[in-house]
């Protein structure tokens, strides 16, 4: 599913994951953290907006097209993956989204730490 998310982001600049939220590609300037003194290079990063009520089927339709299956089958695959991700967050307090970033369990909502991915 991570490959589908990355490819959808590259093609559309965003991916709406039902019952999870929206991932958006955003350009960020170089930055130096004021306390940690760490440098973040400029580039395209993925931003996550949590919305457990997200019902846009854009990503489900994308998966159906890429896997050549019907919408309902794709919806079940995406929903299963979202549940797997939620379980990973509960058990390990983190879930890697490949080269795009990592989800960690926040106080209320999951938090997303983006990685600099040269492909996007």
C-alpha positions in Angstrom: 0.0 0.0 0.0 2.9 2.3 0.7 4.0 2.1 -2.9 0.5 3.1 -4.0 0.5 6.0 -1.6 3.9 7.2 -2.9 2.9 6.9 -6.5 -0.5 8.6 -5.9 1.4 11.5 -4.2 3.8 11.8 -7.1 0.9 11.8 -9.7 -1.6 13.9 -7.8 0.4 15.8 -5.1 -2.0 14.4 -2.5 -3.6 11.1 -1.3 -6.9 11.0 0.7 -6.9 7.8 2.8 -10.5 7.0 4.0 -10.9 6.9 7.8 -7.3 8.2 8.3 -6.6 11.5 6.7 -4.9 13.3 3.9 -1.2 13.3 2.8 0.0 16.3 0.8 3.3 17.1 -0.9 4.6 20.5 0.3 7.9 22.3 -0.5 9.8 23.5 2.6 12.7 25.8 2.7 15.9 24.9 4.6 15.6 25.2 8.3 17.8 25.1 11.4 16.0 24.0 14.6 16.4 26.8 17.2 17.0 24.4 20.2 18.4 21.2 18.7 20.5 23.1 16.1 19.8 20.4 13.5 19.6 21.3 9.8 16.7 20.3 7.6 17.6 20.6 3.9 15.1 22.2 1.5 12.9 19.9 -0.6 9.5 18.3 -1.0 8.1 16.7 2.1 4.8 15.0 2.9 2.4 16.7 5.3 -0.3 14.7 7.1 -3.7 16.1 8.1 -5.5 13.8 10.4 -9.2 13.3 9.6 -10.7 10.0 10.8 -14.0 11.1 9.1 -12.2 11.3 5.7 -14.5 9.7 3.1 -13.0 10.8 -0.2 -12.6 7.8 -2.4 -9.8 9.3 -4.6 -7.1 6.9 -3.2 -9.5 3.9 -3.3 -10.2 4.6 -7.0 -6.4 4.9 -7.6 -5.8 1.5 -5.9 -8.6 -0.1 -7.9 -7.2 1.2 -11.1 -3.6 0.1 -10.4 -4.6 -3.3 -9.1 -7.3 -3.7 -11.8 -10.0 -4.6 -9.3 -13.4 -3.2 -8.4 -13.9 -0.3 -6.0 -15.3 -2.5 -3.2 -12.2 -4.8 -3.3 -9.9 -1.8 -3.3 -11.9 -0.2 -0.4 -11.5 -3.4 1.7 -7.7 -3.5 1.0 -7.3 0.1 2.0 -9.4 -0.3 5.1 -7.4 -3.4 6.1 -4.2 -1.5 5.7 -5.5 1.4 7.8 -6.4 -1.1 10.6 -2.9 -2.7 10.3 -1.4 0.8 10.7 -3.5 1.6 13.7 -2.5 -1.7 15.3 1.1 -1.0 14.6 0.8 2.4 16.3 -0.9 0.9 19.3 1.6 -2.0 19.7 4.9 -0.2 18.7 3.9 3.4 19.0 5.3 4.0 15.5 4.5 3.0 11.9 7.0 3.6 9.1 5.5 4.9 5.8 8.6 3.8 3.8 10.8 6.7 2.5 8.0 9.2 3.1 8.1 9.4 6.9 6.9 7.9 10.1 3.7 8.0 12.1 4.0 8.0 15.9 1.3 7.9 18.5 0.4 11.4 19.6 -1.6 12.4 22.7 -4.8 12.5 20.6 -4.0 12.0 17.0 -1.1 10.3 15.2 1.8 12.6 14.5 3.7 12.4 11.2 7.4 13.1 10.8 8.3 13.5 7.2 11.5 12.3 5.6 13.2 14.0 2.6 12.4 11.7 -0.3 14.2 12.6 -3.5 11.6 10.9 -5.6 8.9 13.4 -4.7 
